[in-house]
Amino acid sequence: MSTPTIQVFNLQFPFEYRGAQYIEFKARRPRVRDLRNFIKNVDKDGVAAMEKVLADLCEVDEKIISEIDIEDFAPMKAWFEGFLKPMLNESTES
């Protein structure tokens, strides 16, 4: 069984932004460059770094991500953080 390459987030709180309706977001799996960009910016502003990485993964503008309801943002954030946990565990074991 293969791991899906796209994660779909159905919004509990759909919204409209600049005339476009948003009811779901489709995110691709993170790549090393996404991780690098996130790590580079997370110490400056953790929320902005998360918005940026999710915007990249969903292939939308960061301004759209900033309009997502916090309850819809939480599972997206948790999904991305799930990719970070195995790497953080590795660094604490050495």
Disulfide bonds with the S-S distance in Angstrom:
none
